[in-house]
C-alpha cells in the first residue's frame, strides 16, 4: 500500500511537471498567459503536496 501511494504521487508530479511547465517555458503566447499557467501549476503542486502529506500521515496511522 505504501509503495502504491508513493508511486501515484510521483506519477502525478511528473504529469504536472511535463504538461504544466512545458507550456510555461515554451509558450509563444502573451506574458499574461504564461503567468496564469504558472499560477495554476504552482497551485497544483501545493495541492498535491498537501494531499501527499495527508496520505503519508494516514498510512502511518494504520
PDBQT receptor file of N, H, CA, C and O in Angstrom, charges set to zero:
ATOM      1  N   UNK A   1       0.823  -1.191   0.000  1.00  0.00    +0.000 N 
ATOM      2  CA  UNK A   1       0.000   0.000   0.000  1.00  0.00    +0.000 C 
ATOM      3  C   UNK A   1       0.871   1.261   0.000  1.00  0.00    +0.000 C 
ATOM      4  O   UNK A   1       0.593   2.225  -0.712  1.00  0.00    +0.000 OA
ATOM      5  N   UNK A   2       1.922   1.231   0.808  1.00  0.00    +0.000 N 
ATOM      6  H   UNK A   2       2.148   0.447   1.387  1.00  0.00    +0.000 HD
ATOM      7  CA  UNK A   2       2.816   2.385   0.899  1.00  0.00    +0.000 C 
ATOM      8  C   UNK A   2       3.474   2.679  -0.451  1.00  0.00    +0.000 C 
ATOM      9  O   UNK A   2       3.568   3.833  -0.868  1.00  0.00    +0.000 OA
ATOM     10  N   UNK A   3       3.921   1.636  -1.116  1.00  0.00    +0.000 N 
ATOM     11  H   UNK A   3       3.845   0.698  -0.778  1.00  0.00    +0.000 HD
ATOM     12  CA  UNK A   3       4.554   1.789  -2.426  1.00  0.00    +0.000 C 
ATOM     13  C   UNK A   3       3.572   2.362  -3.443  1.00  0.00    +0.000 C 
ATOM     14  O   UNK A   3       3.941   3.207  -4.259  1.00  0.00    +0.000 OA
ATOM     15  N   UNK A   4       2.330   1.906  -3.395  1.00  0.00    +0.000 N 
ATOM     16  H   UNK A   4       2.030   1.220  -2.732  1.00  0.00    +0.000 HD
ATOM     17  CA  UNK A   4       1.316   2.365  -4.338  1.00  0.00    +0.000 C 
ATOM     18  C   UNK A   4       1.028   3.858  -4.159  1.00  0.00    +0.000 C 
ATOM     19  O   UNK A   4       0.913   4.587  -5.145  1.00  0.00    +0.000 OA
ATOM     20  N   UNK A   5       0.914   4.310  -2.929  1.00  0.00    +0.000 N 
ATOM     21  H   UNK A   5       1.007   3.717  -2.129  1.00  0.00    +0.000 HD
ATOM     22  CA  UNK A   5       0.654   5.737  -2.661  1.00  0.00    +0.000 C 
ATOM     23  C   UNK A   5       1.821   6.586  -3.169  1.00  0.00    +0.000 C 
ATOM     24  O   UNK A   5       1.608   7.609  -3.819  1.00  0.00    +0.000 OA
ATOM     25  N   UNK A   6       3.044   6.165  -2.873  1.00  0.00    +0.000 N 
ATOM     26  H   UNK A   6       3.217   5.334  -2.344  1.00  0.00    +0.000 HD
ATOM     27  CA  UNK A   6       4.216   6.913  -3.341  1.00  0.00    +0.000 C 
ATOM     28  C   UNK A   6       4.273   6.936  -4.871  1.00  0.00    +0.000 C 
ATOM     29  O   UNK A   6       4.575   7.972  -5.463  1.00  0.00    +0.000 OA
ATOM     30  N   UNK A   7       3.987   5.817  -5.504  1.00  0.00    +0.000 N 
ATOM     31  H   UNK A   7       3.741   4.975  -5.023  1.00  0.00    +0.000 HD
ATOM     32  CA  UNK A   7       4.026   5.740  -6.968  1.00  0.00    +0.000 C 
ATOM     33  C   UNK A   7       2.978   6.649  -7.599  1.00  0.00    +0.000 C 
ATOM     34  O   UNK A   7       3.254   7.316  -8.596  1.00  0.00    +0.000 OA
ATOM     35  N   UNK A   8       1.790   6.678  -7.031  1.00  0.00    +0.000 N 
ATOM     36  H   UNK A   8       1.565   6.136  -6.221  1.00  0.00    +0.000 HD
ATOM     37  CA  UNK A   8       0.726   7.530  -7.566  1.00  0.00    +0.000 C 
ATOM     38  C   UNK A   8       1.126   8.995  -7.496  1.00  0.00    +0.000 C 
ATOM     39  O   UNK A   8       0.932   9.734  -8.461  1.00  0.00    +0.000 OA
ATOM     40  N   UNK A   9       1.681   9.426  -6.368  1.00  0.00    +0.000 N 
ATOM     41  H   UNK A   9       1.838   8.825  -5.584  1.00  0.00    +0.000 HD
ATOM     42  CA  UNK A   9       2.044  10.828  -6.232  1.00  0.00    +0.000 C 
ATOM     43  C   UNK A   9       3.257  11.197  -7.090  1.00  0.00    +0.000 C 
ATOM     44  O   UNK A   9       3.344  12.322  -7.581  1.00  0.00    +0.000 OA
ATOM     45  N   UNK A  10       4.173  10.279  -7.271  1.00  0.00    +0.000 N 
ATOM     46  H   UNK A  10       4.102   9.364  -6.872  1.00  0.00    +0.000 HD
ATOM     47  CA  UNK A  10       5.298  10.542  -8.169  1.00  0.00    +0.000 C 
ATOM     48  C   UNK A  10       4.799  10.711  -9.602  1.00  0.00    +0.000 C 
ATOM     49  O   UNK A  10       5.249  11.607 -10.317  1.00  0.00    +0.000 OA
ATOM     50  N   UNK A  11       3.883   9.863 -10.015  1.00  0.00    +0.000 N 
ATOM     51  H   UNK A  11       3.517   9.136  -9.434  1.00  0.00    +0.000 HD
ATOM     52  CA  UNK A  11       3.311   9.974 -11.358  1.00  0.00    +0.000 C 
ATOM     53  C   UNK A  11       2.546  11.285 -11.517  1.00  0.00    +0.000 C 
ATOM     54  O   UNK A  11       2.655  11.946 -12.550  1.00  0.00    +0.000 OA
ATOM     55  N   UNK A  12       1.773  11.665 -10.497  1.00  0.00    +0.000 N 
ATOM     56  H   UNK A  12       1.684  11.128  -9.658  1.00  0.00    +0.000 HD
ATOM     57  CA  UNK A  12       1.046  12.938 -10.553  1.00  0.00    +0.000 C 
ATOM     58  C   UNK A  12       1.992  14.122 -10.693  1.00  0.00    +0.000 C 
ATOM     59  O   UNK A  12       1.749  15.026 -11.493  1.00  0.00    +0.000 OA
ATOM     60  N   UNK A  13       3.064  14.118  -9.919  1.00  0.00    +0.000 N 
ATOM     61  H   UNK A  13       3.262  13.384  -9.269  1.00  0.00    +0.000 HD
ATOM     62  CA  UNK A  13       4.027  15.220 -10.005  1.00  0.00    +0.000 C 
ATOM     63  C   UNK A  13       4.723  15.259 -11.362  1.00  0.00    +0.000 C 
ATOM     64  O   UNK A  13       4.963  16.337 -11.906  1.00  0.00    +0.000 OA
ATOM     65  N   UNK A  14       5.045  14.106 -11.903  1.00  0.00    +0.000 N 
ATOM     66  H   UNK A  14       4.850  13.230 -11.461  1.00  0.00    +0.000 HD
ATOM     67  CA  UNK A  14       5.655  14.071 -13.232  1.00  0.00    +0.000 C 
ATOM     68  C   UNK A  14       4.706  14.592 -14.307  1.00  0.00    +0.000 C 
ATOM     69  O   UNK A  14       5.127  15.310 -15.214  1.00  0.00    +0.000 OA
ATOM     70  N   UNK A  15       3.433  14.234 -14.209  1.00  0.00    +0.000 N 
ATOM     71  H   UNK A  15       3.091  13.651 -13.472  1.00  0.00    +0.000 HD
ATOM     72  CA  UNK A  15       2.459  14.708 -15.185  1.00  0.00    +0.000 C 
ATOM     73  C   UNK A  15       2.260  16.218 -15.097  1.00  0.00    +0.000 C 
ATOM     74  O   UNK A  15       2.188  16.899 -16.120  1.00  0.00    +0.000 OA
ATOM     75  N   UNK A  16       2.172  16.741 -13.874  1.00  0.00    +0.000 N 
ATOM     76  H   UNK A  16       2.230  16.188 -13.043  1.00  0.00    +0.000 HD
ATOM     77  CA  UNK A  16       2.017  18.190 -13.715  1.00  0.00    +0.000 C 
ATOM     78  C   UNK A  16       3.261  18.903 -14.223  1.00  0.00    +0.000 C 
ATOM     79  O   UNK A  16       3.158  19.955 -14.854  1.00  0.00    +0.000 OA
ATOM     80  N   UNK A  17       4.421  18.347 -13.958  1.00  0.00    +0.000 N 
ATOM     81  H   UNK A  17       4.504  17.492 -13.446  1.00  0.00    +0.000 HD
ATOM     82  CA  UNK A  17       5.654  18.967 -14.433  1.00  0.00    +0.000 C 
ATOM     83  C   UNK A  17       5.721  18.962 -15.953  1.00  0.00    +0.000 C 
ATOM     84  O   UNK A  17       6.050  19.979 -16.564  1.00  0.00    +0.000 OA
ATOM     85  N   UNK A  18       5.416  17.844 -16.556  1.00  0.00    +0.000 N 
ATOM     86  H   UNK A  18       5.149  17.018 -16.060  1.00  0.00    +0.000 HD
ATOM     87  CA  UNK A  18       5.520  17.732 -18.010  1.00  0.00    +0.000 C 
ATOM     88  C   UNK A  18       4.487  18.599 -18.727  1.00  0.00    +0.000 C 
ATOM     89  O   UNK A  18       4.829  19.356 -19.636  1.00  0.00    +0.000 OA
ATOM     90  N   UNK A  19       3.221  18.485 -18.314  1.00  0.00    +0.000 N 
ATOM     91  H   UNK A  19       2.944  17.870 -17.576  1.00  0.00    +0.000 HD
ATOM     92  CA  UNK A  19       2.157  19.206 -19.007  1.00  0.00    +0.000 C 
ATOM     93  C   UNK A  19       1.954  20.629 -18.479  1.00  0.00    +0.000 C 
ATOM     94  O   UNK A  19       1.259  21.422 -19.113  1.00  0.00    +0.000 OA
ATOM     95  N   UNK A  20       2.542  20.959 -17.343  1.00  0.00    +0.000 N 
ATOM     96  H   UNK A  20       3.107  20.314 -16.828  1.00  0.00    +0.000 HD
ATOM     97  CA  UNK A  20       2.373  22.288 -16.787  1.00  0.00    +0.000 C 
ATOM     98  C   UNK A  20       3.537  23.208 -17.057  1.00  0.00    +0.000 C 
ATOM     99  O   UNK A  20       3.343  24.349 -17.476  1.00  0.00    +0.000 OA
ATOM    100  N   UNK A  21       4.739  22.735 -16.824  1.00  0.00    +0.000 N 
ATOM    101  H   UNK A  21       4.897  21.808 -16.483  1.00  0.00    +0.000 HD
ATOM    102  CA  UNK A  21       5.901  23.601 -17.005  1.00  0.00    +0.000 C 
ATOM    103  C   UNK A  21       6.300  23.742 -18.468  1.00  0.00    +0.000 C 
ATOM    104  O   UNK A  21       6.892  24.753 -18.847  1.00  0.00    +0.000 OA
ATOM    105  N   UNK A  22       5.997  22.770 -19.278  1.00  0.00    +0.000 N 
ATOM    106  H   UNK A  22       5.516  21.949 -18.970  1.00  0.00    +0.000 HD
ATOM    107  CA  UNK A  22       6.295  22.870 -20.703  1.00  0.00    +0.000 C 
ATOM    108  C   UNK A  22       5.627  24.080 -21.349  1.00  0.00    +0.000 C 
ATOM    109  O   UNK A  22       6.300  24.875 -22.005  1.00  0.00    +0.000 OA
ATOM    110  N   UNK A  23       4.315  24.231 -21.173  1.00  0.00    +0.000 N 
ATOM    111  H   UNK A  23       3.769  23.585 -20.639  1.00  0.00    +0.000 HD
ATOM    112  CA  UNK A  23       3.664  25.418 -21.742  1.00  0.00    +0.000 C 
ATOM    113  C   UNK A  23       4.145  26.733 -21.129  1.00  0.00    +0.000 C 
ATOM    114  O   UNK A  23       4.136  27.763 -21.803  1.00  0.00    +0.000 OA
ATOM    115  N   UNK A  24       4.556  26.714 -19.886  1.00  0.00    +0.000 N 
ATOM    116  H   UNK A  24       4.564  25.878 -19.339  1.00  0.00    +0.000 HD
ATOM    117  CA  UNK A  24       5.062  27.949 -19.263  1.00  0.00    +0.000 C 
ATOM    118  C   UNK A  24       6.396  28.340 -19.891  1.00  0.00    +0.000 C 
ATOM    119  O   UNK A  24       6.614  29.511 -20.202  1.00  0.00    +0.000 OA
ATOM    120  N   UNK A  25       7.272  27.388 -20.074  1.00  0.00    +0.000 N 
ATOM    121  H   UNK A  25       7.095  26.437 -19.821  1.00  0.00    +0.000 HD
ATOM    122  CA  UNK A  25       8.611  27.693 -20.575  1.00  0.00    +0.000 C 
ATOM    123  C   UNK A  25       8.655  27.920 -22.082  1.00  0.00    +0.000 C 
ATOM    124  O   UNK A  25       9.431  28.748 -22.560  1.00  0.00    +0.000 OA
ATOM    125  N   UNK A  26       7.837  27.199 -22.827  1.00  0.00    +0.000 N 
ATOM    126  H   UNK A  26       7.207  26.526 -22.439  1.00  0.00    +0.000 HD
ATOM    127  CA  UNK A  26       7.940  27.234 -24.277  1.00  0.00    +0.000 C 
ATOM    128  C   UNK A  26       6.740  27.859 -24.977  1.00  0.00    +0.000 C 
ATOM    129  O   UNK A  26       6.592  27.709 -26.190  1.00  0.00    +0.000 OA
ATOM    130  N   UNK A  27       5.887  28.549 -24.245  1.00  0.00    +0.000 N 
ATOM    131  H   UNK A  27       6.007  28.671 -23.260  1.00  0.00    +0.000 HD
ATOM    132  CA  UNK A  27       4.691  29.146 -24.848  1.00  0.00    +0.000 C 
ATOM    133  C   UNK A  27       5.066  30.337 -25.722  1.00  0.00    +0.000 C 
ATOM    134  O   UNK A  27       5.972  31.107 -25.403  1.00  0.00    +0.000 OA
ATOM    135  N   UNK A  28       4.360  30.465 -26.810  1.00  0.00    +0.000 N 
ATOM    136  H   UNK A  28       3.624  29.840 -27.070  1.00  0.00    +0.000 HD
ATOM    137  CA  UNK A  28       4.562  31.597 -27.705  1.00  0.00    +0.000 C 
ATOM    138  C   UNK A  28       3.556  32.708 -27.439  1.00  0.00    +0.000 C 
ATOM    139  O   UNK A  28       3.545  33.729 -28.126  1.00  0.00    +0.000 OA
ATOM    140  N   UNK A  29       2.713  32.496 -26.434  1.00  0.00    +0.000 N 
ATOM    141  H   UNK A  29       2.723  31.666 -25.876  1.00  0.00    +0.000 HD
ATOM    142  CA  UNK A  29       1.647  33.442 -26.160  1.00  0.00    +0.000 C 
ATOM    143  C   UNK A  29       2.105  34.657 -25.387  1.00  0.00    +0.000 C 
ATOM    144  O   UNK A  29       3.295  34.943 -25.259  1.00  0.00    +0.000 OA
ATOM    145  N   UNK A  30       1.131  35.342 -24.888  1.00  0.00    +0.000 N 
ATOM    146  H   UNK A  30       0.164  35.109 -24.992  1.00  0.00    +0.000 HD
ATOM    147  CA  UNK A  30       1.335  36.577 -24.145  1.00  0.00    +0.000 C 
ATOM    148  C   UNK A  30       1.892  36.238 -22.758  1.00  0.00    +0.000 C 
ATOM    149  O   UNK A  30       1.697  35.135 -22.248  1.00  0.00    +0.000 OA
ATOM    150  N   UNK A  31       2.583  37.205 -22.165  1.00  0.00    +0.000 N 
ATOM    151  H   UNK A  31       2.741  38.102 -22.580  1.00  0.00    +0.000 HD
ATOM    152  CA  UNK A  31       3.155  37.003 -20.838  1.00  0.00    +0.000 C 
ATOM    153  C   UNK A  31       2.080  36.688 -19.808  1.00  0.00    +0.000 C 
ATOM    154  O   UNK A  31       2.313  35.897 -18.895  1.00  0.00    +0.000 OA
ATOM    155  N   UNK A  32       0.909  37.295 -19.942  1.00  0.00    +0.000 N 
ATOM    156  H   UNK A  32       0.719  37.939 -20.683  1.00  0.00    +0.000 HD
ATOM    157  CA  UNK A  32      -0.185  37.033 -19.006  1.00  0.00    +0.000 C 
ATOM    158  C   UNK A  32      -0.621  35.569 -19.065  1.00  0.00    +0.000 C 
ATOM    159  O   UNK A  32      -0.987  34.984 -18.045  1.00  0.00    +0.000 OA
ATOM    160  N   UNK A  33      -0.581  34.989 -20.244  1.00  0.00    +0.000 N 
ATOM    161  H   UNK A  33      -0.283  35.464 -21.072  1.00  0.00    +0.000 HD
ATOM    162  CA  UNK A  33      -0.934  33.575 -20.397  1.00  0.00    +0.000 C 
ATOM    163  C   UNK A  33       0.081  32.698 -19.670  1.00  0.00    +0.000 C 
ATOM    164  O   UNK A  33      -0.294  31.733 -19.004  1.00  0.00    +0.000 OA
ATOM    165  N   UNK A  34       1.347  33.024 -19.795  1.00  0.00    +0.000 N 
ATOM    166  H   UNK A  34       1.652  33.808 -20.336  1.00  0.00    +0.000 HD
ATOM    167  CA  UNK A  34       2.394  32.267 -19.094  1.00  0.00    +0.000 C 
ATOM    168  C   UNK A  34       2.244  32.381 -17.585  1.00  0.00    +0.000 C 
ATOM    169  O   UNK A  34       2.382  31.390 -16.867  1.00  0.00    +0.000 OA
ATOM    170  N   UNK A  35       1.964  33.582 -17.104  1.00  0.00    +0.000 N 
ATOM    171  H   UNK A  35       1.852  34.386 -17.687  1.00  0.00    +0.000 HD
ATOM    172  CA  UNK A  35       1.826  33.792 -15.664  1.00  0.00    +0.000 C 
ATOM    173  C   UNK A  35       0.598  33.052 -15.136  1.00  0.00    +0.000 C 
ATOM    174  O   UNK A  35       0.646  32.472 -14.051  1.00  0.00    +0.000 OA
ATOM    175  N   UNK A  36      -0.481  33.066 -15.879  1.00  0.00    +0.000 N 
ATOM    176  H   UNK A  36      -0.521  33.537 -16.760  1.00  0.00    +0.000 HD
ATOM    177  CA  UNK A  36      -1.684  32.329 -15.480  1.00  0.00    +0.000 C 
ATOM    178  C   UNK A  36      -1.432  30.837 -15.409  1.00  0.00    +0.000 C 
ATOM    179  O   UNK A  36      -1.852  30.175 -14.459  1.00  0.00    +0.000 OA
ATOM    180  N   UNK A  37      -0.756  30.310 -16.400  1.00  0.00    +0.000 N 
ATOM    181  H   UNK A  37      -0.415  30.848 -17.171  1.00  0.00    +0.000 HD
ATOM    182  CA  UNK A  37      -0.428  28.886 -16.410  1.00  0.00    +0.000 C 
ATOM    183  C   UNK A  37       0.515  28.544 -15.264  1.00  0.00    +0.000 C 
ATOM    184  O   UNK A  37       0.354  27.509 -14.618  1.00  0.00    +0.000 OA
ATOM    185  N   UNK A  38       1.487  29.394 -15.007  1.00  0.00    +0.000 N 
ATOM    186  H   UNK A  38       1.618  30.236 -15.532  1.00  0.00    +0.000 HD
ATOM    187  CA  UNK A  38       2.421  29.165 -13.902  1.00  0.00    +0.000 C 
ATOM    188  C   UNK A  38       1.695  29.182 -12.566  1.00  0.00    +0.000 C 
ATOM    189  O   UNK A  38       2.023  28.394 -11.679  1.00  0.00    +0.000 OA
ATOM    190  N   UNK A  39       0.720  30.059 -12.405  1.00  0.00    +0.000 N 
ATOM    191  H   UNK A  39       0.454  30.700 -13.125  1.00  0.00    +0.000 HD
ATOM    192  CA  UNK A  39      -0.052  30.117 -11.164  1.00  0.00    +0.000 C 
ATOM    193  C   UNK A  39      -0.840  28.829 -10.960  1.00  0.00    +0.000 C 
ATOM    194  O   UNK A  39      -0.899  28.304  -9.848  1.00  0.00    +0.000 OA
ATOM    195  N   UNK A  40      -1.440  28.323 -12.023  1.00  0.00    +0.000 N 
ATOM    196  H   UNK A  40      -1.392  28.750 -12.926  1.00  0.00    +0.000 HD
ATOM    197  CA  UNK A  40      -2.185  27.064 -11.928  1.00  0.00    +0.000 C 
ATOM    198  C   UNK A  40      -1.245  25.914 -11.578  1.00  0.00    +0.000 C 
ATOM    199  O   UNK A  40      -1.596  25.053 -10.770  1.00  0.00    +0.000 OA
ATOM    200  N   UNK A  41      -0.068  25.890 -12.170  1.00  0.00    +0.000 N 
ATOM    201  H   UNK A  41       0.217  26.588 -12.826  1.00  0.00    +0.000 HD
ATOM    202  CA  UNK A  41       0.906  24.828 -11.889  1.00  0.00    +0.000 C 
ATOM    203  C   UNK A  41       1.360  24.890 -10.431  1.00  0.00    +0.000 C 
ATOM    204  O   UNK A  41       1.470  23.853  -9.776  1.00  0.00    +0.000 OA
ATOM    205  N   UNK A  42       1.619  26.068  -9.928  1.00  0.00    +0.000 N 
ATOM    206  H   UNK A  42       1.529  26.910 -10.460  1.00  0.00    +0.000 HD
ATOM    207  CA  UNK A  42       2.037  26.214  -8.527  1.00  0.00    +0.000 C 
ATOM    208  C   UNK A  42       0.923  25.767  -7.588  1.00  0.00    +0.000 C 
ATOM    209  O   UNK A  42       1.184  25.088  -6.594  1.00  0.00    +0.000 OA
ATOM    210  N   UNK A  43      -0.311  26.141  -7.895  1.00  0.00    +0.000 N 
ATOM    211  H   UNK A  43      -0.523  26.693  -8.702  1.00  0.00    +0.000 HD
ATOM    212  CA  UNK A  43      -1.450  25.709  -7.074  1.00  0.00    +0.000 C 
ATOM    213  C   UNK A  43      -1.575  24.186  -7.098  1.00  0.00    +0.000 C 
ATOM    214  O   UNK A  43      -1.847  23.571  -6.067  1.00  0.00    +0.000 OA
ATOM    215  N   UNK A  44      -1.380  23.580  -8.256  1.00  0.00    +0.000 N 
ATOM    216  H   UNK A  44      -1.158  24.080  -9.093  1.00  0.00    +0.000 HD
ATOM    217  CA  UNK A  44      -1.439  22.116  -8.342  1.00  0.00    +0.000 C 
ATOM    218  C   UNK A  44      -0.322  21.459  -7.535  1.00  0.00    +0.000 C 
ATOM    219  O   UNK A  44      -0.550  20.445  -6.876  1.00  0.00    +0.000 OA
ATOM    220  N   UNK A  45       0.889  22.032  -7.583  1.00  0.00    +0.000 N 
ATOM    221  H   UNK A  45       1.074  22.856  -8.119  1.00  0.00    +0.000 HD
ATOM    222  CA  UNK A  45       1.987  21.499  -6.772  1.00  0.00    +0.000 C 
ATOM    223  C   UNK A  45       1.652  21.579  -5.286  1.00  0.00    +0.000 C 
ATOM    224  O   UNK A  45       1.895  20.627  -4.546  1.00  0.00    +0.000 OA
ATOM    225  N   UNK A  46       1.106  22.689  -4.850  1.00  0.00    +0.000 N 
ATOM    226  H   UNK A  46       0.909  23.463  -5.451  1.00  0.00    +0.000 HD
ATOM    227  CA  UNK A  46       0.744  22.847  -3.441  1.00  0.00    +0.000 C 
ATOM    228  C   UNK A  46      -0.343  21.850  -3.048  1.00  0.00    +0.000 C 
ATOM    229  O   UNK A  46      -0.267  21.230  -1.987  1.00  0.00    +0.000 OA
ATOM    230  N   UNK A  47      -1.350  21.699  -3.900  1.00  0.00    +0.000 N 
ATOM    231  H   UNK A  47      -1.412  22.203  -4.761  1.00  0.00    +0.000 HD
ATOM    232  CA  UNK A  47      -2.435  20.758  -3.621  1.00  0.00    +0.000 C 
ATOM    233  C   UNK A  47      -1.925  19.319  -3.562  1.00  0.00    +0.000 C 
ATOM    234  O   UNK A  47      -2.295  18.569  -2.659  1.00  0.00    +0.000 OA
ATOM    235  N   UNK A  48      -1.092  18.935  -4.500  1.00  0.00    +0.000 N 
ATOM    236  H   UNK A  48      -0.791  19.544  -5.234  1.00  0.00    +0.000 HD
ATOM    237  CA  UNK A  48      -0.552  17.574  -4.499  1.00  0.00    +0.000 C 
ATOM    238  C   UNK A  48       0.342  17.358  -3.281  1.00  0.00    +0.000 C 
ATOM    239  O   UNK A  48       0.302  16.292  -2.667  1.00  0.00    +0.000 OA
ATOM    240  N   UNK A  49       1.148  18.360  -2.926  1.00  0.00    +0.000 N 
ATOM    241  H   UNK A  49       1.180  19.226  -3.425  1.00  0.00    +0.000 HD
ATOM    242  CA  UNK A  49       1.981  18.244  -1.730  1.00  0.00    +0.000 C 
ATOM    243  C   UNK A  49       1.159  18.089  -0.469  1.00  0.00    +0.000 C 
ATOM    244  O   UNK A  49       1.502  17.289   0.401  1.00  0.00    +0.000 OA
ATOM    245  N   UNK A  50       0.065  18.852  -0.360  1.00  0.00    +0.000 N 
ATOM    246  H   UNK A  50      -0.213  19.502  -1.067  1.00  0.00    +0.000 HD
ATOM    247  CA  UNK A  50      -0.820  18.736   0.804  1.00  0.00    +0.000 C 
ATOM    248  C   UNK A  50      -1.462  17.356   0.866  1.00  0.00    +0.000 C 
ATOM    249  O   UNK A  50      -1.500  16.725   1.922  1.00  0.00    +0.000 OA
ATOM    250  N   UNK A  51      -1.968  16.892  -0.279  1.00  0.00    +0.000 N 
ATOM    251  H   UNK A  51      -1.937  17.404  -1.137  1.00  0.00    +0.000 HD
ATOM    252  CA  UNK A  51      -2.589  15.566  -0.311  1.00  0.00    +0.000 C 
ATOM    253  C   UNK A  51      -1.579  14.461  -0.013  1.00  0.00    +0.000 C 
ATOM    254  O   UNK A  51      -1.914  13.464   0.626  1.00  0.00    +0.000 OA
ATOM    255  N   UNK A  52      -0.358  14.639  -0.471  1.00  0.00    +0.000 N 
ATOM    256  H   UNK A  52      -0.086  15.449  -0.991  1.00  0.00    +0.000 HD
ATOM    257  CA  UNK A  52       0.697  13.649  -0.203  1.00  0.00    +0.000 C 
ATOM    258  C   UNK A  52       1.008  13.579   1.295  1.00  0.00    +0.000 C 
ATOM    259  O   UNK A  52       1.166  12.491   1.849  1.00  0.00    +0.000 OA
ATOM    260  N   UNK A  53       1.094  14.740   1.944  1.00  0.00    +0.000 N 
ATOM    261  H   UNK A  53       0.966  15.623   1.494  1.00  0.00    +0.000 HD
ATOM    262  CA  UNK A  53       1.368  14.740   3.385  1.00  0.00    +0.000 C 
ATOM    263  C   UNK A  53       0.220  14.100   4.154  1.00  0.00    +0.000 C 
ATOM    264  O   UNK A  53       0.445  13.374   5.122  1.00  0.00    +0.000 OA
ATOM    265  N   UNK A  54      -1.009  14.368   3.725  1.00  0.00    +0.000 N 
ATOM    266  H   UNK A  54      -1.192  14.958   2.939  1.00  0.00    +0.000 HD
ATOM    267  CA  UNK A  54      -2.166  13.742   4.384  1.00  0.00    +0.000 C 
ATOM    268  C   UNK A  54      -2.173  12.230   4.172  1.00  0.00    +0.000 C 
ATOM    269  O   UNK A  54      -2.496  11.472   5.087  1.00  0.00    +0.000 OA
ATOM    270  N   UNK A  55      -1.817  11.795   2.966  1.00  0.00    +0.000 N 
ATOM    271  H   UNK A  55      -1.554  12.410   2.223  1.00  0.00    +0.000 HD
ATOM    272  CA  UNK A  55      -1.815  10.362   2.661  1.00  0.00    +0.000 C 
ATOM    273  C   UNK A  55      -0.731   9.636   3.453  1.00  0.00    +0.000 C 
ATOM    274  O   UNK A  55      -0.960   8.523   3.927  1.00  0.00    +0.000 OA
ATOM    275  N   UNK A  56       0.445  10.247   3.604  1.00  0.00    +0.000 N 
ATOM    276  H   UNK A  56       0.630  11.151   3.219  1.00  0.00    +0.000 HD
ATOM    277  CA  UNK A  56       1.505   9.585   4.364  1.00  0.00    +0.000 C 
ATOM    278  C   UNK A  56       1.160   9.540   5.852  1.00  0.00    +0.000 C 
ATOM    279  O   UNK A  56       1.494   8.568   6.530  1.00  0.00    +0.000 OA
ATOM    280  N   UNK A  57       0.500  10.574   6.368  1.00  0.00    +0.000 N 
ATOM    281  H   UNK A  57       0.229  11.363   5.817  1.00  0.00    +0.000 HD
ATOM    282  CA  UNK A  57       0.049  10.526   7.758  1.00  0.00    +0.000 C 
ATOM    283  C   UNK A  57      -1.012   9.454   7.940  1.00  0.00    +0.000 C 
ATOM    284  O   UNK A  57      -1.045   8.773   8.965  1.00  0.00    +0.000 OA
ATOM    285  N   UNK A  58      -1.889   9.304   6.936  1.00  0.00    +0.000 N 
ATOM    286  H   UNK A  58      -1.862   9.857   6.104  1.00  0.00    +0.000 HD
ATOM    287  CA  UNK A  58      -2.924   8.290   7.002  1.00  0.00    +0.000 C 
ATOM    288  C   UNK A  58      -2.320   6.877   6.991  1.00  0.00    +0.000 C 
ATOM    289  O   UNK A  58      -2.797   5.986   7.694  1.00  0.00    +0.000 OA
ATOM    290  N   UNK A  59      -1.271   6.687   6.190  1.00  0.00    +0.000 N 
ATOM    291  H   UNK A  59      -0.884   7.412   5.619  1.00  0.00    +0.000 HD
ATOM    292  CA  UNK A  59      -0.600   5.388   6.135  1.00  0.00    +0.000 C 
ATOM    293  C   UNK A  59       0.065   5.080   7.468  1.00  0.00    +0.000 C 
ATOM    294  O   UNK A  59      -0.010   3.948   7.946  1.00  0.00    +0.000 OA
ATOM    295  N   UNK A  60       0.715   6.068   8.078  1.00  0.00    +0.000 N 
ATOM    296  H   UNK A  60       0.776   6.987   7.690  1.00  0.00    +0.000 HD
ATOM    297  CA  UNK A  60       1.404   5.838   9.339  1.00  0.00    +0.000 C 
ATOM    298  C   UNK A  60       0.441   5.548  10.470  1.00  0.00    +0.000 C 
ATOM    299  O   UNK A  60       0.799   4.836  11.408  1.00  0.00    +0.000 OA
ATOM    300  N   UNK A  61      -0.778   6.080  10.409  1.00  0.00    +0.000 N 
ATOM    301  H   UNK A  61      -1.069   6.658   9.647  1.00  0.00    +0.000 HD
ATOM    302  CA  UNK A  61      -1.739   5.861  11.482  1.00  0.00    +0.000 C 
ATOM    303  C   UNK A  61      -2.341   4.464  11.438  1.00  0.00    +0.000 C 
ATOM    304  O   UNK A  61      -2.898   3.998  12.431  1.00  0.00    +0.000 OA
ATOM    305  N   UNK A  62      -2.235   3.804  10.313  1.00  0.00    +0.000 N 
ATOM    306  H   UNK A  62      -1.783   4.183   9.505  1.00  0.00    +0.000 HD
ATOM    307  CA  UNK A  62      -2.789   2.434  10.200  1.00  0.00    +0.000 C 
ATOM    308  C   UNK A  62      -1.890   1.419  10.806  1.00  0.00    +0.000 C 
ATOM    309  O   UNK A  62      -2.207   0.229  10.795  1.00  0.00    +0.000 OA
TER     310      UNK A  62
